[in-house]
């Protein structure tokens, strides 16, 4: 009887191991789910911030040139002088962005339109997250 009892208490049963593994899987899925939600919100916040950071160079461009870049010129007009400027001397002497136009947090280019549909006296700048939600430089009320 002693040997049977000591042998039984020295290890784990298959049911115990499976129960522990199940608990670990449930806990990990909760952690990963929370991380994914935080990552999604972080990317959306980064996109909003980047869109806001384009405002100053675009306003500087507007002050010097007299208008925002056209839809065709796009944000690239902040880095390189557009070839179709009426007075190219107004563009310089330095670019409005020091580096190339960055992609959105999902690796896609930002969308730019001037004049904008949401900002008819200015420009619309936006991107779309993987779920299809639009993040733009206009308020949510303008979209409804």
C-alpha positions in Angstrom: 0.0 0.0 0.0 2.8 2.4 0.8 4.4 2.0 -2.6 1.2 2.7 -4.4 0.5 5.9 -2.5 4.0 7.3 -3.0 4.0 6.5 -6.7 0.6 8.2 -7.2 1.7 11.5 -5.4 5.0 11.8 -7.3 3.6 12.8 -10.7 0.7 14.6 -12.4 -2.1 12.9 -14.1 -2.9 13.6 -17.8 -6.1 15.4 -16.8 -4.2 17.7 -14.5 -1.6 18.6 -17.2 -4.4 19.2 -19.7 -6.3 21.4 -17.3 -3.2 23.5 -16.7 -2.5 23.8 -20.4 -6.1 24.8 -21.0 -5.8 27.5 -18.3 -2.6 28.8 -19.9 -4.1 28.9 -23.4 -7.1 30.9 -22.1 -4.9 33.3 -20.2 -2.6 33.8 -23.2 -5.5 34.4 -25.5 -6.8 37.1 -23.2 -3.3 38.7 -23.1 -2.9 38.6 -26.9 -6.4 39.9 -27.4 -5.7 42.9 -25.1 -2.4 43.5 -26.9 -4.0 43.4 -30.3 -6.6 46.0 -29.2 -3.9 48.2 -27.7 -1.9 47.9 -31.0 -4.9 48.8 -33.1 -5.5 51.9 -31.0 -1.8 52.8 -31.0 -1.7 52.7 -34.8 -4.9 54.8 -35.1 -3.4 57.4 -32.7 -0.1 57.4 -34.7 -2.0 58.0 -37.9 -3.9 60.9 -36.3 -0.7 62.4 -35.1 1.1 62.0 -38.4 -1.9 63.6 -40.2 -1.7 66.5 -37.7 2.0 66.9 -38.3 1.5 67.5 -42.0 -0.6 70.6 -41.2 2.4 72.9 -40.5 4.4 72.1 -43.7 1.2 72.4 -45.8 0.4 75.8 -44.3 3.9 77.0 -44.9 3.6 75.8 -48.5 0.3 77.7 -48.8 1.9 80.8 -47.4 4.8 80.8 -49.9 3.0 79.5 -53.0 -0.5 81.0 -52.4 -2.3 77.7 -52.5 -2.1 74.1 -51.2 -0.6 71.5 -53.5 -3.1 70.1 -56.0 -4.4 66.6 -55.7 -2.1 65.6 -58.6 1.0 67.2 -56.9 0.1 65.5 -53.6 2.2 65.5 -50.5 5.3 65.0 -52.6 5.1 68.7 -53.3 6.4 69.2 -49.8 9.6 67.4 -50.6 10.3 68.2 -54.2 9.1 71.3 -56.1 6.3 70.4 -58.5 7.2 70.9 -62.2 4.0 72.6 -62.9 4.3 75.5 -60.5 3.6 78.9 -62.1 6.5 80.5 -60.2 9.0 77.8 -59.1 11.2 80.4 -57.3 8.6 80.8 -54.6 8.9 77.1 -53.6 12.4 77.1 -52.1 15.0 77.3 -51.0 14.5 74.2 -48.8 11.8 71.5 -48.8 8.9 71.7 -46.4 9.6 68.2 -45.2 13.1 67.2 -44.4 12.6 63.5 -45.4 10.3 61.6 -47.8 6.6 61.5 -47.0 6.2 58.7 -44.5 3.6 55.9 -45.1 0.7 55.4 -42.6 1.2 53.0 -39.7 0.0 50.1 -41.9 2.6 50.9 -44.7 0.2 52.5 -47.1 0.5 56.1 -48.6 -1.7 58.8 -47.1 -4.5 60.0 -49.4 -4.6 63.7 -50.2 -7.2 65.8 -52.0 -7.3 69.5 -52.6 -9.7 71.1 -52.5 -11.2 68.6 -50.1 -14.7 67.3 -49.9 -14.7 67.7 -46.1 -12.5 70.8 -46.1 -13.6 72.7 -49.3 -11.4 75.7 -48.5 -8.4 73.5 -47.7 -7.4 69.9 -48.2 -8.4 66.5 -47.0 -5.7 64.2 -45.8 -6.7 60.7 -44.7 -5.9 57.0 -44.5 -7.9 53.8 -43.9 -7.1 51.3 -41.2 -7.3 47.5 -42.0 -10.9 47.4 -40.7 -11.9 50.1 -43.1 -12.2 53.0 -40.7 -11.2 56.4 -42.1 -8.8 58.5 -40.1 -8.7 62.0 -41.6 -8.0 65.7 -40.9 -11.7 66.6 -40.4 -14.0 66.1 -37.5 -16.4 63.1 -37.3 -19.4 65.4 -37.4 -18.4 66.5 -40.9 -18.6 62.8 -42.1 -22.2 62.3 -41.0 
